[in-house]
Amino acid sequence: MITAGACHDAPLFETVFEQLPGEHELEHGVMDKGYDSDKIRNKLREVKIEPVIPPRSHRKEQYEYDKDVYKLRNKVERLINRLKQFRRIATRDEILASTFLALIHLVAAYVVIH
C-alpha cells in the first residue's frame, strides 16, 4: 500500500494484513511504537505471529517484547533510507501509484546489487 507522505501507516494495518497469504511463514510482526494497540497485537496473535512492538510510554500495562528481534527492524529502516537517496523516491514525483511502485522496485533492485 502506498500512502500520502504525511499519512501514518497504522490505519492501513488491516488492509495490508488481509493481503497475507493463508499459509505464511511469518514468526514476528516487528513494528514501531505507532502500531502499539491491543487490536493490532491481538490480530497478530490470532494467526500465531508474535508481536514485536515496543509499548508506548503512556500505556498502563507495559508489554515485554524481544529486543534482539526488534533490532533487526533497523535493516528495513536503512533500506528505506537508501531508497530515499533517489530524489524521485524521496519527493514522490510520480502521479500514478503504480508508476511509483514500479520505480521503487527498480531502485530497490539497484540498491541490492550495489
N, C-alpha and C positions, 0 to 999 in steps of 0.2 A: 504494500500500500504506500502510496506517495501522498504526503500531506503538505499543507502550506508550510512555509518556513517558520512561521511564528506559532504554529499549532502544536500542542503536545500530543504525543502518540498514544498515551494511556487510554483515551476514549475509544481508540480503534482496536484495543486488545481483543475484544470479542470477534471482530471481523477477521483479524489475522489468525486468531486461534482456531476459528472454524475451518480454515484452509489447511490445517494439519491433516495429513493422511491418517486414516483409521489405524493403520499399522505403522507407528512411528518408532524411532529408536532414541527419542529424547529422554534423557535421565534428569536433566536440570533445566529449570527456567530461570536464567540469570538476567536480572533486570535491576535498574537503579531505583532509588527511593521513590521516584514519581509513580511507580507501579505498586507501591505498598498499600494494598487494600485487601480486606478479607475476601471479597468477591473474587479477585484475581488469584489469591492463594488457594482458595477452595476449588476453583475451576482447574487449576494445575494439578492439585491432589486427586481430583476425580479421575484423571487419566494417568495416574501414577508418575507424575513429573514433580520432582522435588523443587519447591520454590526457593530460589537463592536470591532473596531481596532483602537488603538491609532495612530495618524498621525506621520510620520517621521518628525524630526525636520527641515529638509530642504524643506519640502513641502510648496509651495507658499500659498495654501489655506488650513489652518488648520481646520480639521473637529472636531465637537463635538462627543463624544461617552459616553455611560453610564458607568461611572467609577465604580459604585456599581456592575454591571453585570460583568465587566472586572475582578474585584477582585475574582470572582468565578473561573477564569481560574487557580488560584493558586492551587485548589484542584486537577486538572488534572496534573499539574506540580509535585505536591507532590506524586501522584500515580506513575508517571513515575520514579521519584527519588527512590521510594520504589522498583519498579521493577528492577532498575539498581543495587540494592544492591546484586542481584544474579549475580554472575560472568558470567555465560553463557549468560545472557541477556546483560550485560554491554559490553562484548567483542564480541558478535555475533559469537560464535564459530560454530554454525550450518552452514552447507554448503547450504542446501536447504531452501528457503524462507518459504515453507510450514511447515517444521520442526521447524523453528524459531518461526513462528506464533503460532504453537501448544504449544510450550514451554511458550510463552507469556501468552496464555490462562490459562495454568496450574498455572503459578506463580501468575497471577492476581487473580485467584480463591483462592489460598493460602493466598495472601496478604489481600483480602477482609475478609476472615474468621478470620484471626488473626489480 
